[in-house]
Amino acid sequence: MSIANQISRRSFVATTAKLGMAGLATARMDTLLGAESQRSDAKVVWQMGCYTRVFDQFEYPVALDAIAEAGFKYVGLMTIKGAHGPMIKTTTPVEEVQSMRDQAQERGLKVLSIYGEFSVSESLDAGMRGLKQLIDDAAVCECPNLLLGGTTDEKLYQPYYKTVARCCDYAAEKGVGLSIKPHGGQNSTGPQCRKAIEMVDNQDFRLWYDAGNVFYYSDGKLDPVTDAATVDGLVVGMSVKDFLPPKEVLVNIGAGKVDFPAVFARLKKGGFTHGPLIVECLAHGPLDSVKAAATKARQFLENLTGQKAA
């Protein structure tokens, strides 16, 4: 066999292996979503939603009303007015978490993702307690994904991901998948996120892609179309976020620098063929203006995927 043929064969095997891993990863999300993406009658392939961050100038009930009125069926719990950080913290009483779930369900919204933060600065055990509490909260919300931001402190890098590794099985028992996104520090790019995911080495810890953040944390220098080629086999969901230089992500979808069709096509080539697409950021403004932008973002995703939000 020629050297050229050997290289070609190795490339083929490597690509096939990556796509196989992608199938395993997305299969986990399918299970957690009740296999909605497999129902031929509903033809649901992409779950289109909106994070509360889009409406975090407003109170939670107002945000939920606006998300539902914009035509979304899924909501992600992230930030909201008066929360001072993530809505759900490691100290949030379970009654408040239940109320968040109930208010979403009353509006016909399913909680699809929760953003959470935990700390390992005190100890590994404290970090595990915090992360397990967030996993319990996700289970209370009947939410299949707990989205983590990683750590920007180099000294805490190893303990942080050791905590994630030790909690993956616990999360699986609760029906919750864990994921990380490009979010600054040591997880700003696809390769950095891959390193963290491979360190944890568990199929229940995957990547939630964020093209806007790839631009943001590279000061506009790293195109997410290029970066998306580094995450084959890892992606189970996506924060839909645009970007404008010099450093702005509060941008209406389609009005910024992110080439969503190209990013989306590259992620699909790498195995992300179905799953959650949740709008995270839009331009701030009056409620009616943001709601109109959210409606347009849903329509943008429908055109991008060729599927109605359902």
C-alpha positions as CSV (number, residue, x, y, z in Angstrom):
1,M,0.0,0.0,0.0
2,S,1.4,3.4,-0.9
3,I,2.1,6.1,1.7
4,A,-0.7,8.2,0.2
5,N,-3.2,5.4,0.5
6,Q,-2.1,4.7,4.1
7,I,-2.6,8.4,5.0
8,S,-6.0,8.4,3.2
9,R,-7.0,5.3,5.1
10,R,-6.0,6.7,8.4
11,S,-7.9,9.9,7.7
12,F,-11.0,7.9,6.8
13,V,-10.8,5.8,10.0
14,A,-10.2,8.8,12.2
15,T,-13.2,10.7,10.6
16,T,-15.4,7.6,11.0
17,A,-14.4,7.3,14.6
18,K,-15.2,10.9,15.3
19,L,-18.6,10.7,13.7
20,G,-19.3,7.5,15.7
21,M,-18.6,9.4,18.9
22,A,-20.9,12.2,17.7
23,G,-23.6,9.6,17.3
24,L,-23.1,8.3,20.9
25,A,-23.1,11.9,22.2
26,T,-26.3,13.0,20.5
27,A,-28.0,9.7,21.3
28,R,-27.7,10.6,25.0
29,M,-29.4,13.9,24.4
30,D,-32.2,12.2,22.4
31,T,-32.9,9.9,25.3
32,L,-33.0,12.9,27.7
33,L,-35.4,14.7,25.4
34,G,-37.8,11.8,25.3
35,A,-36.5,10.9,21.8
36,E,-38.4,13.8,20.2
37,S,-35.9,14.0,17.4
38,Q,-36.7,10.4,16.4
39,R,-40.5,10.8,16.0
40,S,-41.2,10.7,12.3
41,D,-44.8,11.9,12.9
42,A,-43.7,15.2,14.5
43,K,-40.5,15.5,12.4
44,V,-38.8,17.2,15.3
45,V,-35.1,17.3,14.6
46,W,-34.0,20.6,16.2
47,Q,-35.4,21.9,19.5
48,M,-35.5,25.7,19.1
49,G,-35.6,27.7,22.3
50,C,-34.7,30.9,24.0
51,Y,-32.6,31.6,27.2
52,T,-34.0,34.0,29.8
53,R,-30.8,36.0,29.3
54,V,-32.5,37.5,26.2
55,F,-35.1,39.1,28.5
56,D,-33.0,39.7,31.6
57,Q,-34.0,43.3,31.8
58,F,-37.3,42.1,32.9
59,E,-38.9,39.9,35.7
60,Y,-39.1,36.1,35.1
61,P,-42.8,35.9,34.4
62,V,-42.5,38.7,31.8
63,A,-39.6,36.9,30.2
64,L,-41.5,33.6,30.0
65,D,-44.6,35.3,28.5
66,A,-42.4,37.0,25.9
67,I,-40.5,33.8,25.0
68,A,-43.8,31.9,24.6
69,E,-45.3,34.8,22.6
70,A,-42.3,34.8,20.3
71,G,-43.3,31.2,19.3
72,F,-40.8,29.2,21.2
73,K,-41.6,25.9,23.0
74,Y,-38.4,25.6,24.9
75,V,-36.7,27.8,27.5
76,G,-33.2,27.9,28.9
77,L,-32.8,29.2,32.5
78,M,-29.7,31.5,32.6
79,T,-30.0,35.1,34.0
80,I,-32.9,37.3,34.8
81,K,-33.5,40.7,36.4
82,G,-32.5,40.8,40.0
83,A,-30.8,37.4,40.1
84,H,-27.2,38.7,40.3
85,G,-25.7,35.9,38.3
86,P,-27.4,32.6,37.2
87,M,-31.0,32.2,38.2
88,I,-30.3,28.9,39.8
89,K,-27.4,28.8,42.2
90,T,-26.1,26.1,44.5
91,T,-28.0,27.8,47.3
92,T,-31.3,28.3,45.6
93,P,-34.2,26.7,47.7
94,V,-35.8,23.8,45.9
95,E,-39.2,25.6,46.3
96,E,-37.9,28.4,44.1
97,V,-36.6,25.9,41.5
98,Q,-40.0,24.1,41.4
99,S,-41.7,27.5,41.0
100,M,-39.5,28.3,38.0
101,R,-40.4,25.0,36.4
102,D,-44.1,25.4,37.1
103,Q,-44.2,28.9,35.7
104,A,-42.5,27.7,32.5
105,Q,-44.9,24.8,32.1
106,E,-47.9,27.0,32.6
107,R,-46.9,28.8,29.5
108,G,-46.3,25.6,27.5
109,L,-42.5,25.9,27.8
110,K,-40.2,23.0,28.5
111,V,-36.9,23.8,30.4
112,L,-34.3,22.5,28.0
113,S,-31.1,23.9,29.5
114,I,-30.0,25.4,32.8
115,Y,-26.8,27.4,33.2
116,G,-25.0,26.8,36.5
117,E,-21.9,27.8,38.3
118,F,-20.1,25.9,41.1
119,S,-16.8,26.6,42.9
120,V,-13.9,24.3,43.9
121,S,-12.0,27.1,45.6
122,E,-12.8,25.8,49.0
123,S,-12.3,22.1,48.3
124,L,-13.1,19.3,45.9
125,D,-15.8,18.0,48.2
126,A,-17.5,21.4,48.4
127,G,-17.3,21.6,44.6
128,M,-19.0,18.2,44.3
129,R,-21.8,19.2,46.7
130,G,-22.4,22.3,44.7
131,L,-22.4,20.6,41.3
132,K,-24.7,17.8,42.6
133,Q,-27.1,20.4,43.9
134,L,-27.3,22.0,40.5
135,I,-27.8,18.5,39.0
136,D,-30.7,18.0,41.4
137,D,-32.2,21.3,40.5
138,A,-32.0,20.4,36.8
139,A,-33.8,17.1,37.6
140,V,-36.5,19.1,39.5
141,C,-37.0,21.2,36.3
142,E,-37.1,18.0,34.2
143,C,-34.3,19.6,32.3
144,P,-32.0,17.3,30.2
145,N,-28.9,19.7,30.2
146,L,-26.9,21.5,32.8
147,L,-24.6,23.9,31.0
148,L,-21.3,24.9,32.8
149,G,-19.0,27.8,32.1
150,G,-15.7,26.3,33.2
151,T,-13.2,28.2,35.3
152,T,-10.8,31.1,34.4
153,D,-8.5,30.3,37.3
154,E,-5.6,28.2,36.1
155,K,-5.0,26.9,39.7
156,L,-8.5,25.5,39.8
157,Y,-8.5,24.0,36.3
158,Q,-7.6,20.4,37.4
159,P,-9.9,20.4,40.5
160,Y,-12.8,21.8,38.4
161,Y,-12.8,19.1,35.8
162,K,-12.0,16.4,38.4
163,T,-15.3,17.5,40.1
164,V,-17.1,17.2,36.8
165,A,-15.7,13.7,36.2
166,R,-16.8,12.5,39.6
167,C,-20.3,13.9,39.1
168,C,-21.1,12.5,35.6
169,D,-22.5,9.2,36.8
170,Y,-24.6,11.0,39.4
171,A,-26.0,13.3,36.7
172,A,-26.7,10.3,34.4
173,E,-28.7,8.7,37.2
174,K,-30.8,11.9,37.5
175,G,-31.4,12.0,33.7
176,V,-29.2,15.1,33.3
177,G,-26.4,15.6,30.8
178,L,-23.5,17.9,31.5
179,S,-21.9,20.2,29.0
180,I,-19.4,23.1,28.7
181,K,-19.3,26.0,26.3
182,P,-16.6,28.3,24.9
183,H,-16.7,30.8,27.8
184,G,-13.3,32.4,28.3
185,G,-10.1,31.4,30.2
186,Q,-9.0,27.8,29.4
187,N,-12.2,27.0,27.5
188,S,-12.4,29.8,25.0
189,T,-12.0,27.7,21.8
190,G,-13.0,24.4,20.4
191,P,-9.5,22.8,21.0
192,Q,-9.5,24.0,24.6
193,C,-13.0,22.6,25.2
194,R,-12.0,19.4,23.6
195,K,-9.1,19.1,26.0
196,A,-11.4,19.6,29.0
197,I,-13.9,17.1,27.7
198,E,-11.3,14.5,27.0
199,M,-9.8,15.0,30.4
200,V,-13.2,14.2,32.0
201,D,-13.6,11.2,29.6
202,N,-17.3,10.6,30.1
203,Q,-20.0,10.5,27.4
204,D,-22.3,12.5,29.6
205,F,-20.0,15.5,29.4
206,R,-20.1,17.1,26.0
207,L,-19.9,20.5,24.2
208,W,-22.6,23.2,23.9
209,Y,-21.3,25.3,21.0
210,D,-21.3,29.1,21.1
211,A,-20.1,30.8,17.9
212,G,-20.5,34.3,19.3
213,N,-18.3,33.5,22.3
214,V,-15.6,32.2,20.0
215,F,-15.4,35.6,18.3
216,Y,-15.8,37.4,21.6
217,Y,-13.0,35.8,23.6
218,S,-10.6,36.0,20.6
219,D,-11.4,39.7,20.1
220,G,-12.9,38.9,16.8
221,K,-9.7,37.1,15.5
222,L,-10.9,33.5,15.5
223,D,-13.8,32.8,13.1
224,P,-16.1,30.2,14.5
225,V,-16.4,28.6,11.0
226,T,-12.8,27.6,11.4
227,D,-13.1,26.7,15.1
228,A,-16.2,24.5,14.4
229,A,-14.0,22.1,12.5
230,T,-12.1,21.3,15.7
231,V,-15.1,19.9,17.7
232,D,-16.3,17.0,15.6
233,G,-18.1,14.4,17.7
234,L,-18.5,16.6,20.7
235,V,-21.5,18.9,20.2
236,V,-24.9,18.2,21.7
237,G,-26.4,21.7,21.7
238,M,-25.8,25.3,20.7
239,S,-26.2,28.7,22.2
240,V,-27.3,30.9,19.3
241,K,-25.4,34.2,19.7
242,D,-24.0,36.7,17.2
243,F,-21.1,39.1,17.6
244,L,-20.0,42.6,16.5
245,P,-16.6,44.1,17.0
246,P,-14.9,45.3,19.0
247,K,-16.6,43.1,21.7
248,E,-20.3,42.9,21.7
249,V,-22.7,39.9,21.8
250,L,-25.9,41.8,22.6
251,V,-26.7,41.6,18.9
252,N,-29.8,40.5,17.0
253,I,-29.2,37.2,15.3
254,G,-28.1,37.7,11.7
255,A,-27.0,41.3,12.3
256,G,-23.4,40.4,13.3
257,K,-20.3,38.7,12.1
258,V,-21.2,35.1,12.7
259,D,-21.9,33.2,9.5
260,F,-24.5,30.9,10.9
261,P,-25.2,28.9,7.8
262,A,-21.5,28.1,7.5
263,V,-21.0,27.3,11.2
264,F,-24.2,25.2,11.2
265,A,-23.1,23.3,8.2
266,R,-19.7,22.5,9.7
267,L,-21.2,21.4,13.0
268,K,-23.6,19.1,11.1
269,K,-20.7,17.7,9.1
270,G,-19.0,16.9,12.5
271,G,-22.0,14.9,13.8
272,F,-24.3,17.6,15.3
273,T,-27.3,16.6,13.1
274,H,-30.1,17.3,15.6
275,G,-30.5,18.8,19.1
276,P,-31.2,22.0,21.0
277,L,-30.6,25.5,19.4
278,I,-31.2,28.1,22.1
279,V,-31.0,31.8,21.4
280,E,-28.9,33.3,24.2
281,C,-28.5,37.0,23.4
282,L,-30.3,39.7,21.5
283,A,-29.9,43.5,21.5
284,H,-31.4,45.1,24.6
285,G,-34.3,47.5,24.3
286,P,-38.0,47.9,25.2
287,L,-40.0,44.7,25.7
288,D,-41.8,44.9,22.4
289,S,-38.6,45.5,20.6
290,V,-36.8,42.5,22.2
291,K,-39.8,40.3,21.7
292,A,-39.9,41.2,18.0
293,A,-36.2,40.4,17.7
294,A,-36.8,37.0,19.4
295,T,-39.6,36.2,16.9
296,K,-37.2,37.0,14.1
297,A,-34.5,34.9,15.7
298,R,-37.0,32.0,15.8
299,Q,-37.8,32.5,12.1
300,F,-34.1,32.7,11.3
301,L,-33.6,29.3,12.9
302,E,-36.6,27.9,11.1
303,N,-35.1,29.0,7.8
304,L,-31.7,27.8,8.8
305,T,-32.9,24.3,9.7
306,G,-35.8,24.0,7.3
307,Q,-38.0,23.1,10.3
308,K,-40.8,24.9,12.2
309,A,-40.2,25.5,15.9
310,A,-42.2,22.8,17.6
